[in-house]
Amino acid sequence: MSTKTKAFIYQLTCFAILFIPLRYVIDMYTGLTGYWIPITAFVVATILAPKFQAIRTKDGEKLAVVWFFYKKIK
């Protein structure tokens, strides 16, 4: 599996892990109705989910992670 594919799968998985519970929490504890519930969950999950990228280095392609809570690229 290529590094770009791994980055996509990891990013999608992290987003889903955040989006699904956030959707239900927003539904239960806020007064939002209709389309506002998934839209709000989408925005919050997009901001909080780590970003994975395949970067090219002199040693080959590596997987880099940038997250809201970390200032450095890991």
N, CA, C and O atoms as a Tripos MOL2 file, in Angstrom:
@<TRIPOS>MOLECULE
protein
  296   295    74     0     0
PROTEIN
NO_CHARGES

@<TRIPOS>ATOM
      1 N           0.8450   -1.1650    0.0000 N.3       1 MET1
      2 CA          0.0000    0.0000    0.0000 C.3       1 MET1
      3 C           0.8990    1.2400    0.0000 C.2       1 MET1
      4 O           1.8700    1.3020    0.7550 O.2       1 MET1
      5 N           0.5870    2.1980   -0.8200 N.am      2 SER2
      6 CA          1.4220    3.3940   -0.9180 C.3       2 SER2
      7 C           1.2130    4.3000    0.3010 C.2       2 SER2
      8 O           0.2240    4.1820    1.0250 O.2       2 SER2
      9 N           2.1580    5.1930    0.4990 N.am      3 THR3
     10 CA          2.1010    6.1010    1.6320 C.3       3 THR3
     11 C           0.9350    7.0700    1.5010 C.2       3 THR3
     12 O           0.3330    7.4500    2.5050 O.2       3 THR3
     13 N           0.6100    7.4740    0.2830 N.am      4 LYS4
     14 CA         -0.5260    8.3740    0.0760 C.3       4 LYS4
     15 C          -1.8350    7.6990    0.4400 C.2       4 LYS4
     16 O          -2.7290    8.3330    1.0010 O.2       4 LYS4
     17 N          -1.9520    6.4190    0.1260 N.am      5 THR5
     18 CA         -3.1540    5.6710    0.4630 C.3       5 THR5
     19 C          -3.2790    5.5070    1.9770 C.2       5 THR5
     20 O          -4.3700    5.6410    2.5300 O.2       5 THR5
     21 N          -2.1620    5.2170    2.6460 N.am      6 LYS6
     22 CA         -2.1650    5.1020    4.1030 C.3       6 LYS6
     23 C          -2.5780    6.4220    4.7450 C.2       6 LYS6
     24 O          -3.3650    6.4320    5.6910 O.2       6 LYS6
     25 N          -2.0560    7.5270    4.2400 N.am      7 ALA7
     26 CA         -2.3970    8.8390    4.7800 C.3       7 ALA7
     27 C          -3.8960    9.1040    4.6300 C.2       7 ALA7
     28 O          -4.5350    9.6060    5.5550 O.2       7 ALA7
     29 N          -4.4480    8.7740    3.4830 N.am      8 PHE8
     30 CA         -5.8750    8.9760    3.2530 C.3       8 PHE8
     31 C          -6.7210    8.1240    4.2030 C.2       8 PHE8
     32 O          -7.6940    8.6110    4.7770 O.2       8 PHE8
     33 N          -6.3480    6.8600    4.3650 N.am      9 ILE9
     34 CA         -7.1080    5.9570    5.2370 C.3       9 ILE9
     35 C          -7.0140    6.4130    6.6940 C.2       9 ILE9
     36 O          -8.0210    6.4170    7.4010 O.2       9 ILE9
     37 N          -5.8240    6.7940    7.1510 N.am     10 TYR10
     38 CA         -5.6620    7.2730    8.5270 C.3      10 TYR10
     39 C          -6.4670    8.5460    8.7660 C.2      10 TYR10
     40 O          -7.1140    8.6860    9.8040 O.2      10 TYR10
     41 N          -6.4310    9.4660    7.8180 N.am     11 GLN11
     42 CA         -7.1600   10.7210    7.9710 C.3      11 GLN11
     43 C          -8.6680   10.4740    7.9860 C.2      11 GLN11
     44 O          -9.3820   11.0720    8.7910 O.2      11 GLN11
     45 N          -9.1500    9.6170    7.1210 N.am     12 LEU12
     46 CA        -10.5750    9.2960    7.0850 C.3      12 LEU12
     47 C         -11.0170    8.6100    8.3730 C.2      12 LEU12
     48 O         -12.0880    8.9110    8.8990 O.2      12 LEU12
     49 N         -10.2020    7.6950    8.8810 N.am     13 THR13
     50 CA        -10.5220    6.9870   10.1150 C.3      13 THR13
     51 C         -10.5730    7.9410   11.3080 C.2      13 THR13
     52 O         -11.5070    7.8830   12.1090 O.2      13 THR13
     53 N          -9.5900    8.8050   11.4270 N.am     14 CYS14
     54 CA         -9.5750    9.7690   12.5350 C.3      14 CYS14
     55 C         -10.7610   10.7220   12.4560 C.2      14 CYS14
     56 O         -11.3610   11.0570   13.4770 O.2      14 CYS14
     57 N         -11.0950   11.1550   11.2560 N.am     15 PHE15
     58 CA        -12.2490   12.0350   11.0860 C.3      15 PHE15
     59 C         -13.5280   11.3280   11.5120 C.2      15 PHE15
     60 O         -14.3510   11.9110   12.2190 O.2      15 PHE15
     61 N         -13.7060   10.0760   11.0900 N.am     16 ALA16
     62 CA        -14.9140    9.3250   11.4350 C.3      16 ALA16
     63 C         -15.0100    9.0740   12.9330 C.2      16 ALA16
     64 O         -16.0940    9.1520   13.5120 O.2      16 ALA16
     65 N         -13.8710    8.7700   13.5660 N.am     17 ILE17
     66 CA        -13.8580    8.5360   15.0090 C.3      17 ILE17
     67 C         -14.3030    9.7830   15.7650 C.2      17 ILE17
     68 O         -14.9240    9.6690   16.8220 O.2      17 ILE17
     69 N         -14.0030   10.9480   15.2560 N.am     18 LEU18
     70 CA        -14.4380   12.1850   15.8950 C.3      18 LEU18
     71 C         -15.8510   12.5940   15.4700 C.2      18 LEU18
     72 O         -16.6370   13.0500   16.3000 O.2      18 LEU18
     73 N         -16.1770   12.4350   14.1970 N.am     19 PHE19
     74 CA        -17.4440   12.9210   13.6720 C.3      19 PHE19
     75 C         -18.6580   12.2090   14.2670 C.2      19 PHE19
     76 O         -19.6230   12.8580   14.6720 O.2      19 PHE19
     77 N         -18.6120   10.8860   14.3190 N.am     20 ILE20
     78 CA        -19.7840   10.1170   14.7530 C.3      20 ILE20
     79 C         -20.1760   10.4400   16.2000 C.2      20 ILE20
     80 O         -21.3410   10.7500   16.4470 O.2      20 ILE20
     81 N         -19.2490   10.3800   17.1650 N.am     21 PRO21
     82 CA        -19.6650   10.7530   18.5260 C.3      21 PRO21
     83 C         -20.0480   12.2270   18.6590 C.2      21 PRO21
     84 O         -20.9770   12.5650   19.3930 O.2      21 PRO21
     85 N         -19.3330   13.1040   17.9500 N.am     22 LEU22
     86 CA        -19.6700   14.5240   18.0110 C.3      22 LEU22
     87 C         -21.0800   14.7890   17.5230 C.2      22 LEU22
     88 O         -21.7870   15.6270   18.0840 O.2      22 LEU22
     89 N         -21.4920   14.0890   16.4930 N.am     23 ARG23
     90 CA        -22.8430   14.2690   15.9500 C.3      23 ARG23
     91 C         -23.8950   13.9610   17.0070 C.2      23 ARG23
     92 O         -24.8680   14.7010   17.1530 O.2      23 ARG23
     93 N         -23.7020   12.8690   17.7430 N.am     24 TYR24
     94 CA        -24.6740   12.5010   18.7700 C.3      24 TYR24
     95 C         -24.5990   13.4170   19.9930 C.2      24 TYR24
     96 O         -25.6260   13.7270   20.5970 O.2      24 TYR24
     97 N         -23.3960   13.8500   20.3600 N.am     25 VAL25
     98 CA        -23.2590   14.7810   21.4850 C.3      25 VAL25
     99 C         -23.9150   16.1130   21.1560 C.2      25 VAL25
    100 O         -24.6160   16.6830   21.9930 O.2      25 VAL25
    101 N         -23.6970   16.6080   19.9590 N.am     26 ILE26
    102 CA        -24.3090   17.8670   19.5440 C.3      26 ILE26
    103 C         -25.8250   17.7350   19.5060 C.2      26 ILE26
    104 O         -26.5420   18.6590   19.8900 O.2      26 ILE26
    105 N         -26.3080   16.6000   19.0490 N.am     27 ASP27
    106 CA        -27.7560   16.3640   19.0010 C.3      27 ASP27
    107 C         -28.3640   16.3410   20.3980 C.2      27 ASP27
    108 O         -29.4440   16.8930   20.6120 O.2      27 ASP27
    109 N         -27.6820   15.7110   21.3460 N.am     28 MET28
    110 CA        -28.2290   15.5460   22.6940 C.3      28 MET28
    111 C         -28.1260   16.8160   23.5470 C.2      28 MET28
    112 O         -29.0370   17.1140   24.3200 O.2      28 MET28
    113 N         -27.0330   17.5600   23.4150 N.am     29 TYR29
    114 CA        -26.7470   18.6400   24.3580 C.3      29 TYR29
    115 C         -26.8720   20.0530   23.7950 C.2      29 TYR29
    116 O         -26.5920   21.0130   24.5130 O.2      29 TYR29
    117 N         -27.2730   20.2120   22.5620 N.am     30 THR30
    118 CA        -27.4840   21.5550   22.0160 C.3      30 THR30
    119 C         -28.9090   21.6480   21.4830 C.2      30 THR30
    120 O         -29.6090   20.6440   21.3580 O.2      30 THR30
    121 N         -29.3060   22.8310   21.1830 N.am     31 GLY31
    122 CA        -30.6370   23.0510   20.6450 C.3      31 GLY31
    123 C         -30.6760   23.0610   19.1280 C.2      31 GLY31
    124 O         -31.6620   23.5030   18.5380 O.2      31 GLY31
    125 N         -29.6270   22.5860   18.4920 N.am     32 LEU32
    126 CA        -29.5740   22.5910   17.0310 C.3      32 LEU32
    127 C         -30.5090   21.5310   16.4640 C.2      32 LEU32
    128 O         -30.7150   20.4770   17.0670 O.2      32 LEU32
    129 N         -31.0690   21.8250   15.3020 N.am     33 THR33
    130 CA        -31.9630   20.8810   14.6410 C.3      33 THR33
    131 C         -31.6190   20.8000   13.1590 C.2      33 THR33
    132 O         -30.9200   21.6600   12.6220 O.2      33 THR33
    133 N         -32.1110   19.7710   12.5190 N.am     34 GLY34
    134 CA        -31.9720   19.6250   11.0740 C.3      34 GLY34
    135 C         -30.5480   19.4390   10.6210 C.2      34 GLY34
    136 O         -29.7770   18.6910   11.2220 O.2      34 GLY34
    137 N         -30.2060   20.1330    9.5480 N.am     35 TYR35
    138 CA        -28.8880   19.9950    8.9390 C.3      35 TYR35
    139 C         -27.7750   20.6280    9.7700 C.2      35 TYR35
    140 O         -26.6000   20.3600    9.5210 O.2      35 TYR35
    141 N         -28.1170   21.4530   10.7430 N.am     36 TRP36
    142 CA        -27.0960   22.1140   11.5450 C.3      36 TRP36
    143 C         -26.3080   21.1360   12.4050 C.2      36 TRP36
    144 O         -25.1460   21.3950   12.7190 O.2      36 TRP36
    145 N         -26.9110   20.0240   12.7910 N.am     37 ILE37
    146 CA        -26.2210   19.0360   13.6240 C.3      37 ILE37
    147 C         -25.0420   18.4170   12.8720 C.2      37 ILE37
    148 O         -23.9210   18.4840   13.3750 O.2      37 ILE37
    149 N         -25.2360   17.8180   11.6910 N.am     38 PRO38
    150 CA        -24.0700   17.2470   10.9960 C.3      38 PRO38
    151 C         -23.0900   18.2960   10.4780 C.2      38 PRO38
    152 O         -21.8910   18.0280   10.3990 O.2      38 PRO38
    153 N         -23.5720   19.4730   10.1280 N.am     39 ILE39
    154 CA        -22.6660   20.5240    9.6560 C.3      39 ILE39
    155 C         -21.7340   20.9640   10.7840 C.2      39 ILE39
    156 O         -20.5330   21.1290   10.5710 O.2      39 ILE39
    157 N         -22.2870   21.1530   11.9780 N.am     40 THR40
    158 CA        -21.4720   21.5470   13.1230 C.3      40 THR40
    159 C         -20.4850   20.4450   13.4850 C.2      40 THR40
    160 O         -19.3200   20.7310   13.7650 O.2      40 THR40
    161 N         -20.9300   19.1900   13.4820 N.am     41 ALA41
    162 CA        -20.0380   18.0660   13.7790 C.3      41 ALA41
    163 C         -18.9350   17.9670   12.7310 C.2      41 ALA41
    164 O         -17.7900   17.6650   13.0680 O.2      41 ALA41
    165 N         -19.2630   18.2150   11.4740 N.am     42 PHE42
    166 CA        -18.2700   18.1840   10.4000 C.3      42 PHE42
    167 C         -17.1880   19.2300   10.6140 C.2      42 PHE42
    168 O         -16.0010   18.9290   10.4990 O.2      42 PHE42
    169 N         -17.5870   20.4490   10.9230 N.am     43 VAL43
    170 CA        -16.6250   21.5340   11.1090 C.3      43 VAL43
    171 C         -15.7130   21.2540   12.3060 C.2      43 VAL43
    172 O         -14.4960   21.4140   12.2100 O.2      43 VAL43
    173 N         -16.2930   20.8400   13.4240 N.am     44 VAL44
    174 CA        -15.4960   20.5680   14.6220 C.3      44 VAL44
    175 C         -14.5590   19.3880   14.3900 C.2      44 VAL44
    176 O         -13.3910   19.4500   14.7750 O.2      44 VAL44
    177 N         -15.0440   18.3140   13.7680 N.am     45 ALA45
    178 CA        -14.1980   17.1460   13.5030 C.3      45 ALA45
    179 C         -13.0850   17.4840   12.5140 C.2      45 ALA45
    180 O         -11.9730   16.9700   12.6410 O.2      45 ALA45
    181 N         -13.3620   18.3250   11.5490 N.am     46 THR46
    182 CA        -12.3360   18.7380   10.5860 C.3      46 THR46
    183 C         -11.2240   19.5180   11.2730 C.2      46 THR46
    184 O         -10.0510   19.3490   10.9420 O.2      46 THR46
    185 N         -11.5830   20.3640   12.2210 N.am     47 ILE47
    186 CA        -10.5840   21.1570   12.9360 C.3      47 ILE47
    187 C          -9.7710   20.2850   13.8890 C.2      47 ILE47
    188 O          -8.5540   20.4470   13.9840 O.2      47 ILE47
    189 N         -10.4280   19.3600   14.5970 N.am     48 LEU48
    190 CA         -9.7510   18.5740   15.6240 C.3      48 LEU48
    191 C          -9.0090   17.3440   15.0990 C.2      48 LEU48
    192 O          -8.0960   16.8590   15.7680 O.2      48 LEU48
    193 N          -9.3660   16.8360   13.9500 N.am     49 ALA49
    194 CA         -8.7400   15.6170   13.4280 C.3      49 ALA49
    195 C          -7.3070   15.8950   12.9660 C.2      49 ALA49
    196 O          -7.0390   16.9360   12.3660 O.2      49 ALA49
    197 N          -6.3910   14.9690   13.2440 N.am     50 PRO50
    198 CA         -5.0180   15.1500   12.7530 C.3      50 PRO50
    199 C          -4.9620   15.0550   11.2250 C.2      50 PRO50
    200 O          -5.7420   14.3310   10.6060 O.2      50 PRO50
    201 N          -4.0350   15.7910   10.6380 N.am     51 LYS51
    202 CA         -3.8580   15.7900    9.1840 C.3      51 LYS51
    203 C          -2.6530   14.9250    8.8300 C.2      51 LYS51
    204 O          -1.5540   15.1520    9.3370 O.2      51 LYS51
    205 N          -2.8520   13.9470    7.9730 N.am     52 PHE52
    206 CA         -1.7880   13.0500    7.5370 C.3      52 PHE52
    207 C          -1.3990   13.4060    6.1070 C.2      52 PHE52
    208 O          -2.2580   13.6620    5.2640 O.2      52 PHE52
    209 N          -0.0840   13.4200    5.8440 N.am     53 GLN53
    210 CA          0.4130   13.7100    4.5020 C.3      53 GLN53
    211 C           1.5850   12.8010    4.1900 C.2      53 GLN53
    212 O           2.3650   12.4400    5.0710 O.2      53 GLN53
    213 N           1.6960   12.4420    2.9380 N.am     54 ALA54
    214 CA          2.8650   11.7060    2.4540 C.3      54 ALA54
    215 C           3.8500   12.7440    1.9310 C.2      54 ALA54
    216 O           3.5600   13.4640    0.9750 O.2      54 ALA54
    217 N           5.0110   12.8130    2.5630 N.am     55 ILE55
    218 CA          6.0220   13.7820    2.1250 C.3      55 ILE55
    219 C           7.2290   13.0360    1.5870 C.2      55 ILE55
    220 O           7.5600   11.9390    2.0350 O.2      55 ILE55
    221 N           7.8710   13.6550    0.6230 N.am     56 ARG56
    222 CA          9.0400   13.0640   -0.0160 C.3      56 ARG56
    223 C          10.3000   13.6310    0.6360 C.2      56 ARG56
    224 O          10.4950   14.8460    0.6790 O.2      56 ARG56
    225 N          11.1390   12.7480    1.1350 N.am     57 THR57
    226 CA         12.4180   13.1500    1.7220 C.3      57 THR57
    227 C          13.5400   12.4680    0.9370 C.2      57 THR57
    228 O          13.2880   11.6900    0.0170 O.2      57 THR57
    229 N          14.7640   12.7720    1.3120 N.am     58 LYS58
    230 CA         15.8820   12.1260    0.6180 C.3      58 LYS58
    231 C          15.9750   10.6380    0.9600 C.2      58 LYS58
    232 O          16.6180    9.8770    0.2380 O.2      58 LYS58
    233 N          15.3370   10.2190    2.0580 N.am     59 ASP59
    234 CA         15.3010    8.8040    2.4440 C.3      59 ASP59
    235 C          14.1180    8.0580    1.8300 C.2      59 ASP59
    236 O          14.0040    6.8440    2.0020 O.2      59 ASP59
    237 N          13.2430    8.7570    1.1230 N.am     60 GLY60
    238 CA         12.0550    8.1490    0.5280 C.3      60 GLY60
    239 C          10.8020    8.8390    1.0330 C.2      60 GLY60
    240 O          10.8790    9.8740    1.6950 O.2      60 GLY60
    241 N           9.6560    8.2710    0.7250 N.am     61 GLU61
    242 CA          8.3910    8.8520    1.1660 C.3      61 GLU61
    243 C           8.1130    8.4800    2.6100 C.2      61 GLU61
    244 O           8.2750    7.3270    3.0110 O.2      61 GLU61
    245 N           7.6870    9.4780    3.3950 N.am     62 LYS62
    246 CA          7.3560    9.2510    4.7930 C.3      62 LYS62
    247 C           5.9870    9.8390    5.0880 C.2      62 LYS62
    248 O           5.4920   10.7060    4.3680 O.2      62 LYS62
    249 N           5.3910    9.3480    6.1600 N.am     63 LEU63
    250 CA          4.0820    9.8090    6.5880 C.3      63 LEU63
    251 C           4.2670   10.8890    7.6450 C.2      63 LEU63
    252 O           4.9110   10.6530    8.6680 O.2      63 LEU63
    253 N           3.7070   12.0700    7.4070 N.am     64 ALA64
    254 CA          3.8110   13.1780    8.3520 C.3      64 ALA64
    255 C           2.4360   13.4440    8.9520 C.2      64 ALA64
    256 O           1.4110   13.3160    8.2830 O.2      64 ALA64
    257 N           2.4390   13.8180   10.2360 N.am     65 VAL65
    258 CA          1.2020   14.1000   10.9480 C.3      65 VAL65
    259 C           1.2730   15.5080   11.5110 C.2      65 VAL65
    260 O           2.2350   15.8640   12.1910 O.2      65 VAL65
    261 N           0.2580   16.3050   11.2280 N.am     66 VAL66
    262 CA          0.1220   17.6380   11.8010 C.3      66 VAL66
    263 C          -1.2000   17.6420   12.5400 C.2      66 VAL66
    264 O          -2.2340   17.2670   11.9880 O.2      66 VAL66
    265 N          -1.1570   18.0760   13.8170 N.am     67 TRP67
    266 CA         -2.3680   18.0470   14.6170 C.3      67 TRP67
    267 C          -2.5370   19.3720   15.3220 C.2      67 TRP67
    268 O          -1.5600   20.0720   15.5880 O.2      67 TRP67
    269 N          -3.7570   19.7130   15.6220 N.am     68 PHE68
    270 CA         -4.1200   20.9640   16.2820 C.3      68 PHE68
    271 C          -3.3910   21.1300   17.6170 C.2      68 PHE68
    272 O          -3.0420   22.2510   17.9880 O.2      68 PHE68
    273 N          -3.1560   20.0380   18.3420 N.am     69 PHE69
    274 CA         -2.5710   20.0910   19.6610 C.3      69 PHE69
    275 C          -1.0410   20.0200   19.6460 C.2      69 PHE69
    276 O          -0.4140   20.2320   20.6840 O.2      69 PHE69
    277 N          -0.4300   19.7300   18.5040 N.am     70 TYR70
    278 CA          1.0280   19.6850   18.3610 C.3      70 TYR70
    279 C           1.4710   20.7990   17.4410 C.2      70 TYR70
    280 O           0.8140   21.0910   16.4420 O.2      70 TYR70
    281 N           2.5820   21.4160   17.7750 N.am     71 LYS71
    282 CA          3.1200   22.4750   16.9310 C.3      71 LYS71
    283 C           4.1370   21.9410   15.9400 C.2      71 LYS71
    284 O           4.4170   22.5900   14.9310 O.2      71 LYS71
    285 N           4.6960   20.7680   16.2120 N.am     72 LYS72
    286 CA          5.7280   20.1960   15.3400 C.3      72 LYS72
    287 C           5.1160   19.1650   14.4040 C.2      72 LYS72
    288 O           4.0610   18.5930   14.6770 O.2      72 LYS72
    289 N           5.8080   18.9450   13.2960 N.am     73 ILE73
    290 CA          5.4210   17.8760   12.3630 C.3      73 ILE73
    291 C           6.0350   16.5920   12.8750 C.2      73 ILE73
    292 O           7.2310   16.5390   13.1620 O.2      73 ILE73
    293 N           5.2340   15.5720   12.9890 N.am     74 LYS74
    294 CA          5.7160   14.2970   13.5050 C.3      74 LYS74
    295 C           5.8180   13.2850   12.3900 C.2      74 LYS74
    296 O           6.2090   12.1420   12.6280 O.2      74 LYS74
@<TRIPOS>BOND
     1     1     2 1
     2     2     3 1
     3     3     4 2
     4     3     5 am
     5     5     6 1
     6     6     7 1
     7     7     8 2
     8     7     9 am
     9     9    10 1
    10    10    11 1
    11    11    12 2
    12    11    13 am
    13    13    14 1
    14    14    15 1
    15    15    16 2
    16    15    17 am
    17    17    18 1
    18    18    19 1
    19    19    20 2
    20    19    21 am
    21    21    22 1
    22    22    23 1
    23    23    24 2
    24    23    25 am
    25    25    26 1
    26    26    27 1
    27    27    28 2
    28    27    29 am
    29    29    30 1
    30    30    31 1
    31    31    32 2
    32    31    33 am
    33    33    34 1
    34    34    35 1
    35    35    36 2
    36    35    37 am
    37    37    38 1
    38    38    39 1
    39    39    40 2
    40    39    41 am
    41    41    42 1
    42    42    43 1
    43    43    44 2
    44    43    45 am
    45    45    46 1
    46    46    47 1
    47    47    48 2
    48    47    49 am
    49    49    50 1
    50    50    51 1
    51    51    52 2
    52    51    53 am
    53    53    54 1
    54    54    55 1
    55    55    56 2
    56    55    57 am
    57    57    58 1
    58    58    59 1
    59    59    60 2
    60    59    61 am
    61    61    62 1
    62    62    63 1
    63    63    64 2
    64    63    65 am
    65    65    66 1
    66    66    67 1
    67    67    68 2
    68    67    69 am
    69    69    70 1
    70    70    71 1
    71    71    72 2
    72    71    73 am
    73    73    74 1
    74    74    75 1
    75    75    76 2
    76    75    77 am
    77    77    78 1
    78    78    79 1
    79    79    80 2
    80    79    81 am
    81    81    82 1
    82    82    83 1
    83    83    84 2
    84    83    85 am
    85    85    86 1
    86    86    87 1
    87    87    88 2
    88    87    89 am
    89    89    90 1
    90    90    91 1
    91    91    92 2
    92    91    93 am
    93    93    94 1
    94    94    95 1
    95    95    96 2
    96    95    97 am
    97    97    98 1
    98    98    99 1
    99    99   100 2
   100    99   101 am
   101   101   102 1
   102   102   103 1
   103   103   104 2
   104   103   105 am
   105   105   106 1
   106   106   107 1
   107   107   108 2
   108   107   109 am
   109   109   110 1
   110   110   111 1
   111   111   112 2
   112   111   113 am
   113   113   114 1
   114   114   115 1
   115   115   116 2
   116   115   117 am
   117   117   118 1
   118   118   119 1
   119   119   120 2
   120   119   121 am
   121   121   122 1
   122   122   123 1
   123   123   124 2
   124   123   125 am
   125   125   126 1
   126   126   127 1
   127   127   128 2
   128   127   129 am
   129   129   130 1
   130   130   131 1
   131   131   132 2
   132   131   133 am
   133   133   134 1
   134   134   135 1
   135   135   136 2
   136   135   137 am
   137   137   138 1
   138   138   139 1
   139   139   140 2
   140   139   141 am
   141   141   142 1
   142   142   143 1
   143   143   144 2
   144   143   145 am
   145   145   146 1
   146   146   147 1
   147   147   148 2
   148   147   149 am
   149   149   150 1
   150   150   151 1
   151   151   152 2
   152   151   153 am
   153   153   154 1
   154   154   155 1
   155   155   156 2
   156   155   157 am
   157   157   158 1
   158   158   159 1
   159   159   160 2
   160   159   161 am
   161   161   162 1
   162   162   163 1
   163   163   164 2
   164   163   165 am
   165   165   166 1
   166   166   167 1
   167   167   168 2
   168   167   169 am
   169   169   170 1
   170   170   171 1
   171   171   172 2
   172   171   173 am
   173   173   174 1
   174   174   175 1
   175   175   176 2
   176   175   177 am
   177   177   178 1
   178   178   179 1
   179   179   180 2
   180   179   181 am
   181   181   182 1
   182   182   183 1
   183   183   184 2
   184   183   185 am
   185   185   186 1
   186   186   187 1
   187   187   188 2
   188   187   189 am
   189   189   190 1
   190   190   191 1
   191   191   192 2
   192   191   193 am
   193   193   194 1
   194   194   195 1
   195   195   196 2
   196   195   197 am
   197   197   198 1
   198   198   199 1
   199   199   200 2
   200   199   201 am
   201   201   202 1
   202   202   203 1
   203   203   204 2
   204   203   205 am
   205   205   206 1
   206   206   207 1
   207   207   208 2
   208   207   209 am
   209   209   210 1
   210   210   211 1
   211   211   212 2
   212   211   213 am
   213   213   214 1
   214   214   215 1
   215   215   216 2
   216   215   217 am
   217   217   218 1
   218   218   219 1
   219   219   220 2
   220   219   221 am
   221   221   222 1
   222   222   223 1
   223   223   224 2
   224   223   225 am
   225   225   226 1
   226   226   227 1
   227   227   228 2
   228   227   229 am
   229   229   230 1
   230   230   231 1
   231   231   232 2
   232   231   233 am
   233   233   234 1
   234   234   235 1
   235   235   236 2
   236   235   237 am
   237   237   238 1
   238   238   239 1
   239   239   240 2
   240   239   241 am
   241   241   242 1
   242   242   243 1
   243   243   244 2
   244   243   245 am
   245   245   246 1
   246   246   247 1
   247   247   248 2
   248   247   249 am
   249   249   250 1
   250   250   251 1
   251   251   252 2
   252   251   253 am
   253   253   254 1
   254   254   255 1
   255   255   256 2
   256   255   257 am
   257   257   258 1
   258   258   259 1
   259   259   260 2
   260   259   261 am
   261   261   262 1
   262   262   263 1
   263   263   264 2
   264   263   265 am
   265   265   266 1
   266   266   267 1
   267   267   268 2
   268   267   269 am
   269   269   270 1
   270   270   271 1
   271   271   272 2
   272   271   273 am
   273   273   274 1
   274   274   275 1
   275   275   276 2
   276   275   277 am
   277   277   278 1
   278   278   279 1
   279   279   280 2
   280   279   281 am
   281   281   282 1
   282   282   283 1
   283   283   284 2
   284   283   285 am
   285   285   286 1
   286   286   287 1
   287   287   288 2
   288   287   289 am
   289   289   290 1
   290   290   291 1
   291   291   292 2
   292   291   293 am
   293   293   294 1
   294   294   295 1
   295   295   296 2
@<TRIPOS>SUBSTRUCTURE
     1 MET1         2 RESIDUE 1 A MET
     2 SER2         6 RESIDUE 1 A SER
     3 THR3        10 RESIDUE 1 A THR
     4 LYS4        14 RESIDUE 1 A LYS
     5 THR5        18 RESIDUE 1 A THR
     6 LYS6        22 RESIDUE 1 A LYS
     7 ALA7        26 RESIDUE 1 A ALA
     8 PHE8        30 RESIDUE 1 A PHE
     9 ILE9        34 RESIDUE 1 A ILE
    10 TYR10       38 RESIDUE 1 A TYR
    11 GLN11       42 RESIDUE 1 A GLN
    12 LEU12       46 RESIDUE 1 A LEU
    13 THR13       50 RESIDUE 1 A THR
    14 CYS14       54 RESIDUE 1 A CYS
    15 PHE15       58 RESIDUE 1 A PHE
    16 ALA16       62 RESIDUE 1 A ALA
    17 ILE17       66 RESIDUE 1 A ILE
    18 LEU18       70 RESIDUE 1 A LEU
    19 PHE19       74 RESIDUE 1 A PHE
    20 ILE20       78 RESIDUE 1 A ILE
    21 PRO21       82 RESIDUE 1 A PRO
    22 LEU22       86 RESIDUE 1 A LEU
    23 ARG23       90 RESIDUE 1 A ARG
    24 TYR24       94 RESIDUE 1 A TYR
    25 VAL25       98 RESIDUE 1 A VAL
    26 ILE26      102 RESIDUE 1 A ILE
    27 ASP27      106 RESIDUE 1 A ASP
    28 MET28      110 RESIDUE 1 A MET
    29 TYR29      114 RESIDUE 1 A TYR
    30 THR30      118 RESIDUE 1 A THR
    31 GLY31      122 RESIDUE 1 A GLY
    32 LEU32      126 RESIDUE 1 A LEU
    33 THR33      130 RESIDUE 1 A THR
    34 GLY34      134 RESIDUE 1 A GLY
    35 TYR35      138 RESIDUE 1 A TYR
    36 TRP36      142 RESIDUE 1 A TRP
    37 ILE37      146 RESIDUE 1 A ILE
    38 PRO38      150 RESIDUE 1 A PRO
    39 ILE39      154 RESIDUE 1 A ILE
    40 THR40      158 RESIDUE 1 A THR
    41 ALA41      162 RESIDUE 1 A ALA
    42 PHE42      166 RESIDUE 1 A PHE
    43 VAL43      170 RESIDUE 1 A VAL
    44 VAL44      174 RESIDUE 1 A VAL
    45 ALA45      178 RESIDUE 1 A ALA
    46 THR46      182 RESIDUE 1 A THR
    47 ILE47      186 RESIDUE 1 A ILE
    48 LEU48      190 RESIDUE 1 A LEU
    49 ALA49      194 RESIDUE 1 A ALA
    50 PRO50      198 RESIDUE 1 A PRO
    51 LYS51      202 RESIDUE 1 A LYS
    52 PHE52      206 RESIDUE 1 A PHE
    53 GLN53      210 RESIDUE 1 A GLN
    54 ALA54      214 RESIDUE 1 A ALA
    55 ILE55      218 RESIDUE 1 A ILE
    56 ARG56      222 RESIDUE 1 A ARG
    57 THR57      226 RESIDUE 1 A THR
    58 LYS58      230 RESIDUE 1 A LYS
    59 ASP59      234 RESIDUE 1 A ASP
    60 GLY60      238 RESIDUE 1 A GLY
    61 GLU61      242 RESIDUE 1 A GLU
    62 LYS62      246 RESIDUE 1 A LYS
    63 LEU63      250 RESIDUE 1 A LEU
    64 ALA64      254 RESIDUE 1 A ALA
    65 VAL65      258 RESIDUE 1 A VAL
    66 VAL66      262 RESIDUE 1 A VAL
    67 TRP67      266 RESIDUE 1 A TRP
    68 PHE68      270 RESIDUE 1 A PHE
    69 PHE69      274 RESIDUE 1 A PHE
    70 TYR70      278 RESIDUE 1 A TYR
    71 LYS71      282 RESIDUE 1 A LYS
    72 LYS72      286 RESIDUE 1 A LYS
    73 ILE73      290 RESIDUE 1 A ILE
    74 LYS74      294 RESIDUE 1 A LYS
